[in-house]
């Protein structure tokens, strides 16, 4: 046992050393130029101004109580440790063990600076080891006041504000050098939860937090008792909320564009600025302003279960992937991987199934209880509807039919198609849960956007991009966003999926967009397992020019920040999508090039022919629908045929019981009647499958006679639709009938029709 423990410790040490060795080197440019960006230009090559959010402060210009407010609440031993506070680590570990979860962190100011400038925000042991290693290097290279200055210029204060100077200007309308002790305490208190303590939406929390930090400042000796008493009496006046901090761009677009440019060039954002690069984007200033105005409108205010303003995001791109506008209420949403739930079904289930010819919109799927291992999907309303078409399943977002379709297609084959569309990462093992939009690693906004751009663009692959091109300091183009013409699904697949999603707008889950012409949409709502709350509400809408994603949800994933169960993708989120799309159409925006796209209104059924010749043909039977000619069905579904009369036969069984039997047909119902003076309905058989059905009349009178017949109808047909009556069989009963006889159970056999399941 001792040897095993020793080996484990050695392996842990080796792994830790390896992580430290592989850590990125300390970058002075990233530290000293945090939030200093390279110049960005909009779609018209006009400079996107940074605004006041990115102004920097110098420690020499600040009164001592200002930086000490941050030291008091974030790292009281800042001037005494070498980058890591081992006492805080032990204390945090003890409290986390008591709570049974990661409740409290132990990062020093040095570690926080490293995380904000060098590393991701993922909560992993690997990141913490790298963070600690780089914090030690940071402390060996810089003085404490230098580290604190860089920290104050890097931290996030909410509402799109990075850095102390921007926060002082935004919240108090004054420079950081003029902040009072109480105002400094208030800003320092924001860092723990900028949304939770936002003074505009939660003034009481903001005030109580400021008082707490002020008390810490006095208790740690950063202000005198007289200063503390005076500060307590000071009334803090918060500047009115401004919806546009940076003119003319929302901070979210800038942050996302810079993050993408950093990935393209393989450099930190501050290094890009120092090297003289220029970033040219697809941003449409007017579209951005309209988006900001709509998603922040009071009439569309979304709150979480704690009464806080819910997180929100929106991304608008042309069908070739050029992102025209983007809004993120929190920086963590940029690059976040979420559960978009049913909004993913068209990409992960139905587009692959249509592309491979497994289904068409008219294919019937059995909406009956289904299980695959421990996966037991249920429809949102708990109802089983029997046979439903693929179109109906998409329009009303039924879960069980989606699971059956994916099961029949095969997860691996569906993943291949979804990956070609850019809707799934290249690697990862998926399962049948994917039928509900749940993927192993979650889905990014870019992946969701990419998949729908493919459908809106007629099946051609699209790589969404904020960046058009990048030039170096000499004006040479070093990278350009290329629009491909690689076909990843057929134009017929794109049309069929779009046509079903247009019906989703007309009378399905996205019907709040019905007032907008020529739009297709899909909604999705992710529930938290075991709780009556939701974590994600999504609406994706697209036209022949634009693709839009709108999202409300819980960026932190803390239970207290969930949406109430009524917060769905088909609710306020769909209203926001409607208004953004409506204004986008009204603006007269046109796709800026001539790459072929799917015009929604060029394909209409007329006299049984299609304007898009030879690619598609409508089903000519009742229940007309489209299917692709390359996957034309071999026979027409019985559902679309007139009911056929049953051929009834019968005899008196050995027990003396009258028995009648007939052969059933798929998607027909059969009502069995007896007439012995008056007609009596005995039984109904729904959804025959080609097998023989036998009925034995245990209630027949001895020494009597009765006539039997069957009425046939199409399953789900209205009363006004035609029904067919079978022949009549008359049977005479014997002297005695065995009361123990039982009705014969119908035997089922495979119908042999591949499209029925």
C-alpha positions in Angstrom: 0.0 0.0 0.0 2.8 2.4 0.9 4.6 1.6 -2.4 1.4 2.4 -4.3 0.9 5.7 -2.5 4.6 6.6 -3.1 4.2 5.8 -6.8 1.1 7.9 -7.0 2.9 10.9 -5.3 5.8 10.6 -7.7 3.4 10.5 -10.7 1.6 13.6 -9.3 4.9 15.5 -8.9 6.1 14.5 -12.4 2.7 15.6 -13.9 2.9 18.9 -12.0 6.4 19.6 -13.2 5.3 18.7 -16.7 2.4 21.2 -16.6 4.7 23.9 -15.2 7.3 23.1 -18.0 4.6 23.4 -20.7 3.2 26.6 -19.3 3.3 29.6 -21.6 6.2 32.0 -20.9 5.5 35.3 -19.1 4.7 38.0 -21.6 5.4 41.6 -20.8 3.3 42.8 -23.7 0.2 40.9 -22.4 0.8 42.3 -18.8 1.5 45.9 -19.6 -1.0 46.3 -22.5 -4.0 44.4 -21.1 -7.1 45.6 -22.9 -5.1 47.8 -25.3 -6.3 46.7 -28.7 -5.1 46.9 -32.3 -7.3 49.2 -34.4 -10.5 47.6 -35.6 -12.4 48.7 -38.7 -16.0 48.1 -39.7 -17.4 46.7 -42.9 -17.0 50.2 -44.5 -13.3 50.4 -43.4 -14.2 53.0 -40.8 -12.3 53.0 -37.5 -14.3 51.5 -34.6 -13.5 53.8 -31.7 -12.6 52.3 -28.4 -14.3 54.8 -26.2 -13.5 55.4 -22.6 -13.7 51.8 -21.4 -10.0 51.1 -22.2 -8.3 54.1 -20.6 -5.4 53.2 -18.3 -4.4 54.4 -14.8 -1.0 54.8 -13.2 -0.4 54.0 -9.6 1.4 57.4 -9.1 -1.7 59.2 -10.0 -4.0 57.4 -7.6 -4.6 58.3 -3.9 -3.4 55.4 -1.8 -6.9 54.5 -0.6 -8.0 53.6 -4.1 -5.6 50.6 -4.8 -5.8 49.6 -1.1 -9.6 49.0 -1.5 -8.8 46.2 -3.9 -6.1 44.8 -1.7 -8.4 44.8 1.3 -11.1 42.7 -0.4 -9.2 40.6 -2.9 -5.8 39.9 -1.3 -5.1 41.4 2.1 -1.6 39.7 2.2 -0.7 40.9 -1.2 2.5 42.7 0.0 3.7 39.8 2.0 3.5 36.7 -0.3 5.5 35.7 -3.4 2.5 35.2 -5.7 0.8 32.4 -3.9 -0.9 32.7 -0.5 -0.6 29.2 1.0 -2.7 30.2 4.0 -5.5 31.2 1.7 -5.1 27.9 -0.2 -5.5 25.8 2.9 -8.4 27.9 4.2 -10.2 27.7 0.9 -9.6 23.9 0.6 -11.0 23.4 4.2 -14.2 25.4 3.4 -14.7 23.6 0.0 -14.5 20.2 1.7 -17.0 21.4 4.3 -19.4 22.6 1.5 -18.8 19.5 -0.6 -18.1 21.6 -3.7 -15.8 24.3 -5.1 -17.3 27.1 -3.2 -14.3 29.4 -2.5 -11.2 30.2 -4.6 -7.8 31.1 -3.3 -6.3 33.2 -6.1 -4.1 36.1 -5.1 -4.0 39.4 -7.1 -1.0 38.1 -8.9 -2.8 34.9 -9.9 -5.9 36.8 -11.0 -3.7 39.0 -13.2 -2.1 36.0 -14.8 -5.5 34.3 -15.4 -6.9 37.5 -17.1 -3.9 38.1 -19.3 -2.3 34.6 -20.0 -4.8 31.8 -19.4 -8.4 30.7 -20.0 -11.0 30.8 -17.3 -11.6 27.0 -17.2 -11.8 25.5 -13.8 -9.2 22.8 -14.0 -6.2 21.7 -11.9 -3.9 22.1 -15.0 -4.9 25.8 -15.3 -4.3 26.4 -11.6 -0.9 24.9 -11.7 0.1 27.0 -14.7 -1.4 30.0 -13.0 0.6 29.4 -9.8 3.8 28.9 -11.8 3.4 32.1 -13.8 2.4 34.1 -10.7 5.8 33.1 -9.1 7.6 34.3 -12.3 5.6 37.5 -12.2 6.6 38.3 -8.7 10.3 37.7 -9.4 10.2 40.2 -12.4 8.0 43.0 -11.2 7.6 45.2 -8.1 4.4 44.9 -6.1 3.0 48.3 -7.2 3.7 47.5 -10.8 1.7 44.2 -10.5 -1.1 46.1 -8.7 -1.2 48.7 -11.5 -1.4 46.1 -14.2 -4.1 44.3 -12.3 -6.3 47.4 -11.9 -6.0 48.0 -15.7 -7.0 44.4 -16.5 -10.0 43.5 -14.3 -13.6 43.4 -15.4 -16.2 45.6 -13.7 -19.4 44.6 -15.6 -21.4 46.4 -18.2 -18.6 45.9 -20.7 -16.1 47.9 -18.6 -12.5 46.7 -18.3 -10.0 48.6 -16.2 -10.4 50.9 -13.2 -10.3 54.2 -15.2 -13.2 53.0 -17.4 -15.1 51.9 -14.3 -14.7 55.2 -12.5 -15.9 57.1 -15.6 -18.8 54.7 -16.2 -20.2 54.4 -12.7 -19.3 57.7 -11.1 -18.6 60.0 -14.1 -15.2 61.0 -12.8 -11.5 59.9 -13.2 -10.1 57.2 -10.9 -7.7 59.8 -9.4 -10.8 61.6 -7.9 -12.4 58.6 -6.3 -13.4 58.9 -2.6 -12.7 56.0 -0.2 -16.4 55.0 -0.3 -16.4 55.0 -4.2 -13.2 53.1 -4.3 -14.7 50.5 -1.9 -17.8 50.3 -4.1 -15.8 49.5 -7.3 -13.6 47.0 -5.5 -16.7 45.3 -4.3 -18.0 44.8 -7.8 -15.2 42.4 -8.8 -16.6 39.4 -6.9 -19.9 39.5 -9.0 -20.3 42.4 -11.4 -23.8 41.4 -12.4 -24.9 40.4 -8.8 -23.7 43.8 -7.4 -24.6 46.0 -10.4 -25.7 49.3 -8.9 -28.3 49.9 -11.6 -30.2 46.7 -11.1 -29.3 45.9 -7.5 -28.6 49.1 -5.6 -29.1 47.6 -2.2 -26.6 44.8 -2.8 -24.2 47.4 -4.3 -24.5 49.6 -1.2 -24.1 46.8 1.3 -21.1 45.4 -0.5 -19.4 48.9 -0.6 -20.0 49.2 3.2 -18.4 45.8 3.8 -15.3 46.7 1.8 -15.0 50.0 3.5 -15.1 48.2 6.9 -12.2 45.9 5.6 -10.2 48.9 4.6 -10.5 50.4 8.1 -9.9 47.0 9.8 -6.7 46.5 7.8 -5.4 50.0 8.5 -5.7 51.4 5.0 -7.8 54.3 6.2 -8.0 56.0 9.6 -11.0 55.8 11.9 -11.8 59.4 11.1 -11.7 58.7 7.4 -13.9 55.6 7.9 -16.5 57.6 9.9 -16.6 60.3 7.2 -16.8 57.7 4.4 -19.8 56.0 6.0 -21.7 59.2 6.0 -20.9 59.9 2.3 -23.8 59.3 -0.1 -22.7 57.6 -3.3 -24.3 58.9 -6.4 -24.1 56.4 -9.3 -24.2 57.8 -12.8 -27.2 56.9 -15.0 -26.9 53.6 -16.9 -25.6 54.1 -20.4 -26.5 51.4 -23.0 -23.7 52.4 -25.3 -20.3 52.8 -23.6 -18.3 52.6 -26.7 -19.3 54.4 -29.8 -20.3 53.1 -32.3 -19.6 49.4 -31.3 -20.8 47.2 -28.5 -17.8 45.9 -26.5 -18.9 42.3 -27.3 -18.2 42.6 -31.0 -14.8 44.1 -30.3 -13.9 41.5 -27.8 -15.0 38.7 -30.1 -13.2 40.1 -33.1 -10.0 40.5 -31.1 -10.2 37.0 -29.7 -10.6 35.6 -33.2 -7.7 37.7 -34.5 -5.5 36.5 -31.7 -6.4 32.9 -32.6 -5.6 33.5 -36.3 -2.2 35.1 -35.7 -1.3 33.0 -32.7 -0.5 36.0 -30.6 -1.9 37.8 -27.5 -4.2 40.7 -28.1 -1.7 43.2 -26.7 1.1 41.7 -28.8 -1.1 42.2 -31.9 -1.4 45.9 -31.0 2.3 46.3 -30.3 3.2 44.7 -33.7 1.1 47.2 -35.6 -1.6 44.9 -37.0 -5.0 46.3 -38.2 -8.2 44.2 -38.0 -10.9 44.7 -40.6 -14.3 43.3 -39.6 -17.7 42.7 -41.0 -19.4 44.9 -38.4 -22.4 46.9 -39.7 -22.7 49.9 -37.3 -26.4 50.4 -37.9 -27.2 46.7 -37.4 -25.1 46.7 -34.2 -27.0 49.7 -32.8 -30.4 48.2 -33.7 -29.3 44.9 -32.0 -28.2 46.7 -28.8 -31.4 48.7 -28.6 -33.6 45.6 -29.1 -32.0 43.1 -26.8 -31.6 45.7 -23.9 -35.2 47.1 -24.3 -37.2 47.2 -21.1 -40.1 45.5 -22.8 -37.9 42.4 -23.4 -36.3 42.4 -19.9 -35.6 38.8 -18.9 -35.0 38.0 -15.2 -33.6 34.8 -13.5 -35.1 33.0 -10.6 -33.3 35.4 -8.2 -34.8 38.5 -9.8 -31.5 39.4 -11.5 -31.2 40.4 -15.2 -30.5 37.2 -17.1 -27.5 36.8 -19.3 -28.1 37.5 -23.0 -26.3 37.1 -26.3 -27.1 37.7 -30.0 -25.1 37.1 -33.2 -26.2 38.3 -36.7 -24.4 37.2 -39.8 -25.0 37.2 -43.5 -25.5 33.7 -45.0 -21.8 33.5 -46.0 -20.7 33.9 -42.4 -19.7 37.5 -42.1 -20.8 38.6 -38.6 -22.6 41.9 -38.9 -23.4 42.5 -35.2 -22.9 40.7 -31.9 -23.9 41.3 -28.3 -22.7 39.5 -25.2 -23.9 40.5 -21.7 -20.8 38.8 -20.2 -17.3 38.2 -21.6 -17.5 34.6 -20.6 -20.1 34.0 -23.3 -17.5 34.7 -26.0 -16.3 31.2 -27.0 -18.6 29.6 -24.4 -20.0 26.1 -25.1 -23.7 25.8 -24.3 -26.6 23.4 -24.5 -28.8 24.9 -27.3 -31.2 21.9 -26.9 -33.9 21.5 -29.6 -32.3 24.4 -31.7 -29.7 21.8 -32.6 -32.2 19.1 -33.9 -32.3 20.3 -37.5 -28.5 20.2 -37.6 -27.8 17.0 -35.7 -30.8 14.9 -36.6 -33.0 16.0 -39.4 -30.5 17.5 -41.9 -28.4 14.3 -41.8 -31.5 12.1 -42.1 -32.8 14.0 -45.1 -29.4 14.1 -46.7 -29.0 10.3 -46.5 -32.5 9.7 -47.7 -33.7 8.1 -44.5 -36.7 10.4 -44.2 -38.6 13.0 -46.0 -40.9 15.6 -44.4 -43.9 13.2 -45.1 -42.3 10.1 -43.4 -44.2 8.8 -40.4 -42.4 8.2 -37.1 -44.0 6.4 -34.2 -44.3 8.8 -31.3 -44.6 6.1 -28.6 -42.5 5.3 -25.5 -38.8 4.8 -26.5 -35.7 3.8 -24.6 -32.0 3.3 -25.5 -30.1 2.0 -22.5 -30.6 4.6 -19.8 -31.9 7.2 -22.2 -35.7 7.6 -21.9 -36.7 10.7 -23.8 -40.1 12.3 -23.2 -42.0 15.0 -25.1 -42.2 18.4 -23.5 -45.9 17.8 -22.7 -45.6 14.1 -21.8 -48.0 13.2 -24.6 -47.6 10.3 -27.0 -49.2 11.0 -30.4 -48.8 7.7 -32.2 -47.7 8.1 -35.9 -46.5 11.6 -36.7 -44.8 13.0 -39.7 -41.2 14.3 -39.6 -42.6 17.7 -40.5 -44.9 17.7 -37.5 -42.0 16.5 -35.3 -39.8 19.4 -36.4 -42.6 22.0 -36.2 -43.7 21.1 -32.7 -40.2 19.9 -31.5 -41.3 16.4 -30.4 -38.4 14.6 -28.7 -39.3 11.0 -29.1 -39.5 11.1 -32.9 -36.2 12.9 -33.0 -34.6 10.1 -31.0 -36.1 7.4 -33.2 -34.8 9.2 -36.4 -31.3 9.5 -35.0 -31.4 5.9 -33.8 -32.3 4.8 -37.3 -29.8 7.0 -39.1 -27.0 6.0 -36.7 -25.2 8.5 -34.4 -21.8 8.2 -36.2 -23.4 8.8 -39.7 -25.3 11.8 -38.3 -22.1 13.2 -36.8 -20.3 12.9 -40.1 -22.9 15.2 -41.8 -23.1 17.6 -38.8 -19.3 17.9 -38.8 -19.2 18.7 -42.5 -21.6 21.5 -41.7 -19.4 22.8 -39.0 -22.0 22.2 -36.3 -19.9 19.7 -34.3 -16.2 19.8 -33.3 -13.9 17.4 -35.3 -13.5 15.0 -32.4 -15.7 13.7 -29.6 -17.8 10.7 -28.9 -21.5 11.4 -29.1 -24.5 9.3 -28.2 -28.3 9.1 -28.7 -28.7 12.1 -26.3 -27.6 14.1 -29.3 -31.1 13.8 -30.6 -32.1 16.3 -28.0 -29.3 18.7 -28.9 -27.0 17.5 -26.1 -23.4 17.0 -27.2 -20.4 15.8 -25.3 -18.6 19.2 -25.1 -21.6 21.5 -25.6 -21.9 23.7 -28.7 -20.4 27.2 -29.3 -22.3 30.1 -30.8 -20.0 29.9 -33.8 -20.9 26.2 -34.4 -24.6 26.9 -34.1 -24.3 29.8 -36.5 -22.2 27.8 -39.0 -24.7 25.0 -39.2 -27.6 27.3 -39.9 -25.6 29.3 -42.4 -25.1 26.1 -44.4 -28.8 25.5 -44.6 -29.6 29.2 -45.4 -26.8 29.2 -48.0 -28.3 26.2 -49.9 -26.0 23.5 -48.6 -22.6 25.3 -49.0 -20.1 25.2 -46.2 -19.7 28.4 -44.2 -17.1 29.5 -41.7 -18.6 32.4 -39.6 -16.1 35.2 -39.0 -15.9 38.6 -37.4 -12.7 39.3 -39.3 -12.7 40.1 -43.0 -8.9 40.5 -43.3 -5.8 41.5 -41.2 -2.9 43.7 -42.4 0.5 44.2 -40.9 2.2 47.5 -40.1 3.1 47.8 -43.8 -0.4 47.3 -45.0 0.2 43.8 -46.4 -2.8 41.4 -46.0 -1.6 38.5 -43.9 -5.0 36.8 -43.6 -8.3 36.9 -45.4 -11.7 35.3 -44.7 -12.4 33.1 -47.6 -15.9 32.1 -48.7 -15.9 28.5 -49.9 -18.2 26.9 -52.4 -17.7 23.5 -50.9 -21.1 21.7 -50.9 -21.6 19.7 -47.7 -25.3 18.9 -48.1 -27.5 19.0 -51.1 -29.6 22.0 -52.1 -32.6 19.7 -51.8 -31.7 19.0 -48.2 -31.3 22.7 -47.5 -34.7 23.4 -49.0 -36.5 20.6 -47.2 -35.1 21.6 -43.8 -35.9 25.3 -44.5 -39.4 24.5 -45.6 -40.1 22.6 -42.4 -38.6 25.5 -40.3 -40.8 28.0 -42.2 -43.8 25.9 -40.9 -42.2 26.1 -37.4 -42.7 29.9 -37.7 -46.2 29.6 -39.1 -47.7 27.3 -36.5 -45.0 25.8 -34.4 -42.6 26.6 -31.5 -41.3 29.8 -33.3 -44.7 31.2 -34.2 -43.9 34.5 -32.5 -41.9 35.4 -35.6 -45.0 34.7 -37.8 -45.5 38.4 -38.5 -42.1 38.5 -40.4 -42.4 37.3 -44.0 -40.1 34.7 -45.6 -38.3 33.6 -42.4 -37.4 30.2 -41.0 -36.7 29.5 -37.3 -36.1 27.0 -34.6 -36.2 27.3 -30.8 -34.6 25.4 -28.1 -34.9 25.2 -24.3 -32.4 23.4 -22.0 -33.8 22.4 -18.6 -31.7 21.8 -15.5 -32.0 18.1 -14.5 -33.8 17.7 -11.2 -34.9 21.3 -11.0 -37.9 23.3 -12.2 -35.6 25.8 -14.0 -34.0 26.3 -17.4 -30.4 27.1 -18.2 -30.6 28.1 -21.9 -33.3 29.6 -24.1 -32.4 29.9 -27.8 -34.0 31.1 -31.0 -32.3 30.8 -34.4 -33.9 32.6 -37.3 -32.8 33.1 -40.9 -33.8 34.6 -44.2 -32.2 34.4 -47.6 -29.7 37.1 -46.5 -29.2 36.8 -42.7 -28.8 34.2 -39.9 -29.5 35.3 -36.4 -28.9 33.5 -33.0 -30.6 35.0 -29.9 -29.9 33.5 -26.5 -30.9 34.1 -22.9 -29.7 32.0 -20.0 -27.3 31.4 -17.2 -23.7 32.1 -18.0 -22.4 31.2 -14.6 -24.4 28.0 -14.3 -25.1 28.6 -10.7 -28.6 27.4 -9.8 -29.7 30.8 -8.4 -29.0 32.3 -11.9 -31.2 29.9 -13.8 -34.2 31.0 -15.8 -37.7 30.2 -14.5 -39.4 27.3 -16.3 -41.4 29.8 -18.3 -38.1 31.2 -19.8 -38.1 29.3 -23.1 -36.6 29.8 -26.6 -40.2 30.4 -27.9 -40.9 33.2 -25.4 -39.2 36.6 -25.0 -36.1 35.2 -26.9 -38.2 34.7 -30.0 -39.7 38.2 -29.7 -36.2 39.6 -29.7 -35.2 37.6 -32.7 -38.4 38.7 -34.5 -37.6 42.4 -34.0 -33.9 42.1 -35.0 -34.8 40.2 -38.1 -37.6 42.6 -39.0 -35.3 45.6 -38.7 -32.6 43.8 -40.6 -35.0 43.2 -43.5 -36.4 46.7 -43.3 -32.8 48.2 -43.6 -32.5 46.8 -47.1 -29.3 44.9 -46.3 -28.1 42.7 -49.2 -25.5 40.0 -49.1 -22.3 41.7 -50.4 -21.5 39.2 -53.1 -23.1 36.9 -55.6 -22.4 33.4 -54.2 -25.5 31.3 -54.9 -27.9 31.2 -52.0 -31.2 29.5 -51.2 -34.1 31.9 -52.0 -37.0 30.7 -49.9 -39.7 31.8 -52.3 -38.4 30.4 -55.6 -39.7 26.8 -55.1 -43.5 26.5 -54.9 -45.8 23.6 -55.8 -47.9 24.4 -58.8 -49.9 21.9 -60.8 -47.8 19.1 -59.4 -44.6 20.6 -60.8 -41.6 22.4 -59.2 -39.9 25.5 -60.5 -36.6 24.0 -59.4 -36.8 21.4 -62.1 -35.7 17.8 -61.7 -34.4 18.3 -58.1 -37.6 17.8 -56.2 -41.1 16.6 -56.8 -44.1 16.9 -54.5 -46.1 13.9 -53.4 -49.1 13.9 -55.6 -51.4 12.0 -53.1 -53.5 13.6 -50.4 -51.2 15.2 -47.8 -49.0 16.7 -50.5 -45.4 17.3 -49.4 -41.9 17.5 -50.9 -39.2 14.9 -51.3 -35.9 14.9 -53.1 -35.8 13.1 -56.4 -32.5 11.5 -55.5 -34.2 9.8 -52.6 -37.7 9.3 -54.1 -39.7 6.7 -52.1 -40.4 3.4 -53.8 -44.1 3.5 -52.9 -46.5 6.0 -51.4 -47.3 5.8 -47.7 -50.6 4.0 -46.9 -51.4 7.1 -44.8 -51.9 9.1 -48.0 -54.2 6.5 -49.8 -57.9 6.2 -49.6 -59.1 3.7 -46.9 -59.5 0.2 -48.3 -62.4 -2.0 -47.1 -61.4 -5.0 -45.0 -62.1 -8.4 -46.3 -63.9 -10.1 -43.4 -64.2 -13.8 -42.7 -65.5 -15.8 -39.8 -66.7 -19.0 -38.2 -67.8 -20.6 -34.9 -64.8 -21.6 -32.9 -64.5 -25.0 -31.2 -65.6 -23.3 -28.0 -68.8 -22.1 -29.6 -67.6 -18.5 -29.7 -68.2 -16.5 -32.9 -64.8 -15.5 -34.4 -64.1 -13.0 -37.2 -60.8 -12.0 -38.8 -59.4 -9.7 -41.4 -56.0 -8.4 -42.6 -54.9 -5.0 -41.4 -53.2 -2.2 -43.4 -50.6 0.3 -42.1 -52.0 3.6 -40.8 -55.7 2.5 -41.1 -58.1 2.1 -38.2 -60.8 -0.6 -38.0 -64.0 -0.5 -36.1 -65.6 -3.9 -35.5 -69.4 -3.9 -35.3 -72.1 -6.5 -34.5 -75.8 -6.3 -35.5 -78.4 -8.4 -33.9 -81.4 -6.1 -34.0 -79.3 -3.0 -33.5 -75.7 -2.1 -34.4 -73.1 -2.3 -31.6 -69.4 -1.2 -31.8 -67.4 -4.0 -30.3 -63.7 -2.9 -30.6 -61.4 -0.5 -32.5 -58.0 -1.6 -33.9 -55.7 1.4 -34.6 -52.7 1.5 -36.9 -52.7 -1.9 -38.5 -49.3 -3.3 -39.7 -50.2 -5.8 -42.3 -50.9 -8.7 -40.0 -54.1 -10.7 -39.5 -56.4 -9.7 -36.7 -58.9 -12.0 -35.0 -61.8 -11.0 -32.8 -63.8 -13.5 -30.7 -67.2 -12.4 -29.4 -67.4 -13.9 -25.9 -70.6 -12.0 -25.2 -72.6 -13.6 -28.1 -76.0 -15.0 -27.1 -76.2 -18.9 -27.2 -78.6 -20.3 -29.8 -78.7 -17.0 -31.7 -77.3 -15.3 -34.7 -75.5 -12.0 -35.4 -74.0 -10.1 -38.4 -70.5 -8.7 -38.2 -68.9 -6.0 -40.3 -65.8 -3.6 -40.1 -65.5 0.1 -40.9 -62.1 1.2 -42.2 -60.6 4.7 -41.9 -57.3 6.4 -42.3 -55.6 7.0 -38.9 -56.1 10.6 -37.8 -58.6 11.4 -40.5 -61.5 13.7 -39.9 -65.1 12.5 -39.6 -65.8 14.1 -42.9 -63.2 12.0 -44.7 -64.3 8.8 -46.5 -64.6 5.5 -44.7 -65.1 2.1 -46.1 -67.3 -0.8 -44.9 -66.4 -4.4 -45.2 -68.6 -7.3 -46.3 -70.9 -8.8 -43.7 -70.4 -12.2 -42.0 -73.5 -13.8 -40.4 -72.8 -16.5 -37.8 -75.1 -18.8 -35.8 -74.0 -19.8 -32.3 -74.3 -23.3 -30.9 -76.1 -24.5 -27.8 -73.3 -23.4 -25.4 -70.5 -20.9 -25.4 -67.4 -21.5 -23.3 -67.1 -18.6 -20.8 -63.4 -19.2 -20.4 -62.5 -18.5 -24.0 -60.3 -15.4 -24.7 -59.9 -13.1 -27.7 -57.0 -14.0 -29.9 -54.1 -11.5 -29.7 -53.1 -10.1 -33.1 -49.7 -11.3 -34.4 -47.4 -8.7 -35.9 -44.9 -9.1 -38.6 -42.4 -6.8 -40.4 -44.1 -4.8 -43.1 -40.8 -4.5 -45.0 -41.2 -0.8 -45.6 -38.0 1.0 -44.6 -39.5 4.4 -44.1 -42.0 3.3 -41.4 -40.5 3.2 -37.8 
